[in-house]
Amino acid sequence: MKPLTLLLILTLPLFCRAQSCQGGLGDPIVQYTFGSGTATYGPALTAGITNLTYQQSLCPQQSGTNPADGGYAIVHQSGSNCYPGDWLVNVPDHTGDLNGYYMLINASTNPNQFYNQTVSGLCANTTYQFAAWVVNMASHAGELDPNITFTIEQTDGTAIATGSTGDIGFANPAQWKQYAFYFTTPPGVTSVVLKMINTGPGGYGNDLGLDDITFRTSGPTVKISMAGHGADSAMFCTDPANVLQMTGIVGGCYASTAYQWQQSADRGATWQNVPGATALTYNTTPTAVGSYWYRLATAEAGNISNAACFVASAPDSAVVLPVETPAVSIDMSPNPLCADSVATFTASGSGTETIPAYAWTVNGAPVGTGQVFSGALAQGDQVQCMMTSSYVCVTTPTAQSNTVSVQTIPDIAASVSAAALPAVVCEGSPVEFTATPANGGAAPVFAWTVDGRPAGSDAPTFTTAALHGGDVVGVTMTSSLRCTMPASSGAVPLTVYDTPMIRLTADTVIGKGGSALLHPVVTGDYTSFTWEPVAYLGEPNQLQTVASPVYTTTYTLTMVNGPGCASSAPEKVEVFYGFVMPDAFTPNGDGHNDVYRIPLPLSIERFSIYDRWGKVIFQTNDSNVGWDGTCQGKLQPIGTYVWMVVYDDPLVKKWVQRKGFVALIR
């Protein structure tokens, strides 16, 4: 056995000798496509059709060791890795339908009749075409080629016709090939048996795909023509005077030929006999709007009513169109029109107009074409549009639109003023600006700017505390009234005074009895200053002074200039007295002195507790965390322990280590 892969579609010529009654074909009366669906595998064939073993596998095989010949599957496509290097990969249904199934065959080891199907409902003494599509699954030369013999027999086993594909050579990419031949049913025979025999040996090769088995009635060549129409289609307007005359041309075949004209209203999906239309010619007057297909069926006399016995021509079509009365209307936007503005006119055709032509006039003079026209027009100008219809069937080819008389309105002068409150401010103080519009309409939109850059929202007020001396604030208003232009306030009168800038040294740490020099640097003019608080200041009335507080104090310097603009800056003088660790604590759970901790917040590297043998039983790097007298959840015994703290001393500005003893008492 071998692998399987990709398939293409190729239709081969008939391999049988041409016979009489082979010029035309009827609709398929048997069409076995192996079905379609979304499931990976289609169902097994009906019992008795094949002697191969059904597999739900993209690489079918008979039960037993792998590979084993004699299996088949109903699939959308072959596998991607079947018998690597030997089978084509991912070969689809021959039509390319992703949901279509076909029969994938891993041929038997020995020549084998692998398909047997009875076909009923045929007509006796009638010629038929049998056809089937086959693909060789081999991916390279050197493998055995499939060679299929088709036989058509009577149900008692009497042979009617036979044909052979010959060796079906490999093709990579895959190529589906159609094989067909003709046979004639004997008198009185309406059922036949189709058999397929794979005459090649199995093993390394001889694997195939089978799809779309069809039986079609074969008969004479049948053609039709429509008087006055050279093509196979005609177009009419609804008019009882329109007569469609069709004539058939039928080749010789039958001893006595019967005819039947047929009509389809669904583009050939289904056909109905036209009552009484049984001659070579057929005249009709299609008056209802729609699309009609016609064809001529022919068969041996007595068989024309049986779809399994007749052949038919290719269809001709007639399209009946309604008679339309074209109409067009135009509208103008904006309406009314502002003076010296451009108006846009749009034409709208009635019904299903698709590509009509338009011609515009102003006061009777041509001004342009197209569905849209734009122009600067004056009061009282008269605008019209003439439309030439795109309909095939019309009562009149053109339509005149309504007339639009242009109405204009004069431009409206809009303005805006703005004021600041207060108009004189110190830098950093909030200022509220208010815009007052004239002819702003019900919903004017405002655009505030500071030094030409957008600021604020579209509201009539704007508040900011980020202005500096020399900044220019303005506002532009867009009125909600038509025919107005945006208006600008210009610069809003405003004076912003600078405030003094104060720079103090960083916060300072002193020890007990120490002092710190407060030495501010001031930029800008000032008229007065104050220190707050004045406690422990050497010269509180001097800009530069010495602070000697006994506890941590923040001193604030406030500067005031001539316009009264003030600014302040703080400096903290921290007094560090060091710390004293308690010499005992009582972790008995009474809420008093239960935790041993550093008595003030410090920046520490670690706080450790050691037992009498030097083992660390507690450690933290957070000065707010203390020891609760336990180690790993166990109470520690009464006794003396060693504490050690490594901390950042703010006076010497380096890490310092201290240690001592603490008594644990319960």
N, C-alpha and C positions, 0 to 999 in steps of 0.2 A: 504494500500500500504506500501512498505518498501523500504529500502535503497539498495545501490549497491556499490561494491568495487573491490577487486583484483581477477584476474583469472589465473588459471594454465591450462595446456593442458593434458588431459587423454583420451586415445582411449579405448572405451569399446567393448567387443565382440558383434557380431550380436545378436539381440534379437529375430530373427525369426527362424523358423525351416528350416534347410538346405534343398535345393531343388536340382534337377538335373540342369545341365548347370550353376553351380556356382563355378567352379574351377578357372576360369580366368576372368579378367576384361579388358574392352577396355578403351580408353582415355575418360575423362569426356566429354559427349556431352552436358550436361547442368552443369554449375558451377556458382552459384549465390553467390558472395562473399560480396555483398553490397558495392563493389567499394573500391577505395582508393583515397587519396588526402592529401593535406597539410592543408585544411580548418578544423576548429574545428568540423564542422558538415557536414555529407553527405546529399544529397537531399532526400526528402520524396519518399516513394515507389510509383510506378505507381498506379493510382486510381483503386480501386477494389481489390487490393491484400490484404489489411488489413482494418479492421473496427476500428482500434485504432487511437487515435489522435496524429498527428505528432507534436513533440516539438523540438525546438533547445535548448536543455538543457541536461546537464550531469546527471540530476536527473529528468527524464521525468515524467509528470503527466498530467491528463486531466484537462481542465480548471475548475476552481472552487476553493474550499478551499484546503489548503495544509495539508496532502497529499490527492490526489484524483486519484483512479486507472483508467486504460484504456488509458495510453499514451505510446508513444514510441519515440525513437530518433535513429539516425544513427551516431555513434560516434567511435572515436579511442579508448576511454577508458571511464569507468564510472567516476563519480565525486569523490572527496576526502572527502566529508562531506555530503553524501546523507542520509537523515533519520538516523542520527547518532546512531551507535550501531547496526543497523539492516541490512544495505547493506555493501557488500564488497567494498573496496575503490580502485580506479585506476585500474580496471580490463581491460586489453588490448584485442585486436583482438586475436583469438585463435592461430594464427600462430606466434604471437609476432611481426608482422610487425607494426612499429610505425605509418605508414601512412595508414594501413588497417582499414576499417570500419566494424562494425557489428551492428545488430539490438538490441537495449537495450529496454526491455519491462517491463513496470509497469502494470501487468496483471489486467484485468477487475475484478470487484467485484464478478461477477457470472461466471460460466463456459462459455467458449466463443470460437467460431471458429474465430481465429485471423489471419489466413493466408490462401489465396486462389490464386493459380497460375496455369495457363494452360501451359503445356509443349508440344510442337509440334516437328515434325521432327523425331519421333521415327519410328521404324520398326514394322510391324505387326507380331504377333506370335513369339516375341523375348523376352528373359528374360533380365531384367534390375535390377541393384542395386540402390536403393534410400538411401541417407545418409545425415545427418545434424549434426552439432555440437551445443551443448546446455550447458549452465552453469547456475547453481542456484545462484542467487545474494544474498541469505541469508548469514549472517555472523555468525549465531549461531543457535543452536538447539532450538526447540520450535516454529519456524515459519512454515507456511504452505509450503509444497514442491510442485513445479511444477509437473504436470503429463500430458504429451502430447500424444494425439492419432493422428497418421498420417494415412491418407487414400489416396489411389490412385483410381480415378474413371474415367469412360469414360465421355466424354463431355455431355452425356445425363443423367448423375448421376448414372449410373450402377456401382456398386462397383467392383473393380478389386482385391485390396489387402488392408490390414490394419495392423497397428502395434502400439505398445504402449511403451513409455519409462518406465512406472511404475513411482512410486514416485522418483524424482531426489533429493536425499538427499543433505544437505548442506556440503560444504567443505571449510575450512579456513586454509591455503590459497585456493583461488578459483581453481577449476578443470573443464576445458572444457571436455565434454564427447561426443564421436561420437555415434550416433544411426543409424542403417542401416537395411534394409530388402530387399528382392527380390520380384519381381512381373513379370508376363508374359503378354504381350499385347495380346488381343484376335485377331483372324484373322480379317483383314481389319481395325484395330484400329492403328492409327499413332499419335494420340494426347490424352493426359490424363490430368486430373486435380488433382493437389496436394492440400490437405487440412490439416491444423493443428488445432487441437482443444485442448485448455487448459482445461482439465476436472476438475481441482481443483478449489475451490473457491478462490476469491481474498481477499483483506483485508490485514491482517497481514502476509505477505509472498506471495508465488506463483509468484515471479518476476524472470525474466530470461534474458539471452543473447542468440541470435541465430546467427549462422555464417556458411558459406560455405555449401550451399545446393547443392548436386551433383546427377546427374543421369549418370550411366555408364553401357554400355552393359555388360552383364554377359554371359559367355559361358564356354567351356571346358578349362581345364588346357592346356596351350600351352608353350612348352619349345623348345629351339633350342640348338644345339651343333655344334662345328667346328671340323672337322676331324683333328686329330693330335694336338689338343690344349685342354688341360683339363680345362682351365679357360675360362672366358667369353670374353677374348680378345686375339688378335694375332698380331704379328709384322712381317712385310715383308720388304725385300729390293726390290727396283724397278727391277723386272725381269719378263718378259712375261711368264716364265716357272712356276711361283708361282700361284697355283690354290687354291682358298679358297672354301672348300667343307662344306656346311651347311645342316643340317638335322633337320626337325621338328618332335616333338613328341606331338600329340594332343589327348586329352582324348575324350571319347564318349559323344556326346551331340546331334548333329544334325542328322536328317534323311538322309540328303545328304550334305557332308561337302565340302566347297570351300576354297581354299588357295590363299594367295597373299603375296609374299615377298616384304618388303619395305626397303628403304635405306634413311639415313639422313646424310647430310654433315654439320649439325650445332649442333651436339651432342644431337639430339633428340628433338630440338625445333620444327622442321617441318619434315614430312615424305613424301616420294614420292614412288608410286608403281614402282616396277621394271618390265618393260614390259616383258610379257611372262613367268614370274617366278610365276607359279600358281600350282606347285607341292610341295610335302612334302620335296623335296630336291632342293638345289639351288647351283650351282657352278658359281664362278666368278673369274676373274683375275684382281684385282685392281692394276693398274700400275702407275697411277698418284700419286705423293707425297701428302699425306694428311691423315686425320682421317675419317673413314667410320663406321657408325653404321648400323646394320641390325636387322630386326625382322620379325617374321612370323605372319600375320593376318589370322584369320579364321572366317567363318560365314556359315550360312545356304546357300546352293546353291541358287544363284539369288540375295543374299544380300551383297556379298563380296565387291562390289564397293561403298557401302554406309557406311561411317565412323560411323554412328549411329547404325550399325548392327553387326560390327565385334568386336572380342577381339583379343589381340595381346600378343605375348611373351615379356619377358624382353629382352632388346637389347644386342647383342654381338657387339664388336668393332674390327676393323682391322686398324692398323696404318701402312702406307706405307712410308718407309724412303728412302731418296736418297742415292745413292752409292757415297761415298766421296773418294777423293784422298788426304790423309793427307799431310801436309807440315809444316815445322818448320824453323824459322830463328832465329839467335842469334845476339846480339850486345854487345859491350864492353863499359864500362864507368869506369874511364875516358879513352879517347883514343886520343893520345898515352898515355902510362903509365909512370909515374915518376919512376925512379929507386928505388927499395926497397919499393914500394907502393903496395897496394892491389887493384886488378881490380875486377869489378863486371860484370858478364855476365847474360843476361836475355833472356830466350827463349820465342818466340811468335808463338803459333800454328795458323794455318789458319782456316778460316770459324768460325764455332760455337763450336769448341773444348771446353769442359768444365772441364773434369778431366783427361787429358792425363798424362802419366808417362814420366819422362825425365831421361836420363842417360848421364852424362858428361864425356869427356875424354880430357886429355892434353897429346899431343904427343902419342895418342893411348892408354894411360893407364887410367883406370877408376879413377875418382876423386870425384864423388858425384852424388846425385840425386836431384830432385826438379826443379822448374821453374827457380830458381836463383842460381848461383854458384859464389863464391868469393874466391880469392886466390892471393898470392904473386907470380907473374910469371916473367920469364926472357925474354930478347929479343929473338924473333923468336919462342917462344912456340906456338904450334898449338892447338887450342881449338875447339872442336866439341860437338854437342849434338844429341843424338838419341831419338826421341819421339815415344812412343807407343800410338797410337790414341785411343780416347774414343768413336769414332764413332762405331755404330753397323754395318753399311754397308760400307765397305771400299774396295778399289781395292788392297791395301796392308796394313797390320796392323801397319807398322812402317815407319818413315820418317827420313832421315838424314839431318841435318842442313848444312848450309854453314860453311866454316872453317875461323876462325879468327886467323890471325898471329899477335902475340903480338909485338907491337913496343914500345920501351922505350926511354926516353930521360933522360940525366944526370941531377942531381940536379944542380941548379944555386945558387951561393953564393951571397946573398944580404947583404947590410950593410947600416947603417945610421949614420951620425954625426950631431951634433947640436952645435950651438953657441948662446951666449947671447949678446945683445946689449942694453945698455953698459954692460960690464962684471963686473964693480964695480959700485954699486948703494947705495943710502941711503934708509933705511927702509921707505916704503910707496911710493917710486918712481916707475914708470912703467918700466918694462923690457920686451923686445921682444925677444923671442927665435925662431930660424929658423932651421928647419931640412933639411939636404941635403942627399938624398938617392942615393944609388948605386944599379943598377939592381932593381929599384922599379917598373918598368913597367909604363904603361900609367896612371894608377889610383891607386897609393899606398895609403894605409890607415895608419894614424899615431895615436898613443895613448900616450898622454902626462901624466906624473905623477909628483907630488910634494910630496916628502917624501914617495914614494911608493903608494900614493893614486891617483886615476884618476883625471885629471884636463884638462880643455880645450876641444877642439873638435878634429875631425879627420883630421884637416887641417895641412899643413906643418909649420904653424906659430902659436905661442902661446904667448899671452901678458897678464901680470898680474902686479898688484901693491900691492899684498898682501904677499910678501915674507919677511922673517925675517932672521937674521943671523943664519947660519947653515942649512938652508933649502937646500934640494937636488932635482934638477929638472932633469928629463930624458925623453926619448921618445923611443917608440918601433914602428917599421915600419913593416907592412904586405904588401909584394909586390903583385902587380896584375899579375905578371908573374907566370906561372905554375912552379912547382918543385922548389920552394924556401921556406925557413923557415923564420919565423919572426926574425928581427934583432933589437938589442937594442944599443942605443948610449952610455949607461952608464951615469955617472953623468956629467952634463954640467958645465964647469968651471964658477964660479960665486962667487963674494964677496958682501955680504949685510952688511952694517954698521948700527948699531943702532943709533937712534937719541935721543937727550936728551928729557926727559919727564918733563913737567912743570905742576904744580898744583897751581892755584891761589885761593884765597878765593872767595866766591860768590859775585855777584854784590852788591855794597855798596851804601847807601843813606846818604847824609850829608845835614845839613842845611846851610843857608847863613853864610859864614865865617868859616865853619867847615873844617875838614880834615879827610883823611882816610889813614891808613897804608897799603901799598902794600907789602905783605910778601910772595913771591913765594917760593915753595918747589920744588927743581930740583933734578931729578934722572938721573944718567949717567954723563959721562964726557962732559965738554964743554971748549972751549977756549976763547969765547967772548960772550957778550950779549948786547942788546940795548933795551931802552924803546922808545916807539913812541905813542903819541907826548911827548915832554919833558916839554911842558908848564905846569906851576903850580906844577912841581915836585920839592921837596926839594933837593934831591941828584940824578939827572938823571944818574950819573955814578955808582951808588950803586945798588946792587941787591935788597936790601930792602930800600924803600924810602917812603916819605910821599907825598900824593897828596892833593892839596888844590884848586881845580878848582872853578871858579865862575859860571860855567854852566856844565851841564851834559857832561862828557867826558869818552870815552873808551880808556884805556891804554893797549897797546900790548907789551908783552915781547917776544923777539926773542933770542934763544940760538943757538950757532954754535959750533960744535965740531971740532976736528983735521981734519978729512977727508972732512970737509965742509958740513956736514949734519946738517940742521937747523930745528927747530920746534918753533912754536909760540903759545901763549895763551893770551886771552884778559881778562880784568876786567873792568867793567863799574862802574864809580863813578857818581851817580846821585845826582844833587843838587836840593833840594826841597825848594822852596821859599813860599810854601803855595799858596793860591789863594784869589783873591778879586772878589766878585760878583758885577756886575753892579747894580747901584741903580735905573735905569729906562730903559725902552725899548719902542719902538713905533711900535706895530704890525699893521701897516696900509697898508701892501702889497706893499711898494715901493722898497723892496729888501734890505733895510738897517735897521739893528737893529730890525728885525721883530720877532726874536725868543729869548727868555730869557733862557740862558744855562750856565752851569759851564764852565769857560774859559779854562780849561785844562783837559786832560783825567785823570780820577781817578778811583780807584776801589771803587764803592759806594754801599751802602746797599739800599739807596733810596734818591731821590730828589723830594721834595714835595712843592706845592704851596697851600696856604690857603687864603680864602677870609676873610673879616673883621669879620665874625661871626664864624670863625674857621673851616669852612667846607673845606675839601680837594677837590680842583677843578682840580688838576693835580698831577701825581705821576709817577716816572719811577725808574728803577735800572740800567739804562745805562747813563753814564756821557756824551755820545755824543748826547743824545736826550734832546731837550729843550721844553719850553712852548711857544705856539703860540698865547696866549691870548684868548683861547676859552675853553669852558667846554661843553662836549657832543655835539660838533659842533656849539655851540652858542657863539657869541662874548661876552666877559665879559666887564662890564662898566669901564670907566676911574676911577682910584683910586689907593689906596695903598694896596699891598698884602704882605703876609708874605711868605718868602722862608725858607726852612730847608734842609740841606744836612747832611746825615750820611755817612762818608767816612772812608777809611782805611788810616791813617796817616803814611807814610813810615818812619818818624823820630821816632815817639813813638811806632810804630808797634802795634797799636790797633785802634778800631773804635772810631771816634771822631764825635761829632755833632756840627754843626754850623747853625745859622739862622740869618735872617735880613729882611729888607724891600725892596720892589721894587715898583716903581711907573709905572703904565700902562698909557701911554700917546698916544692919537691918533691925 
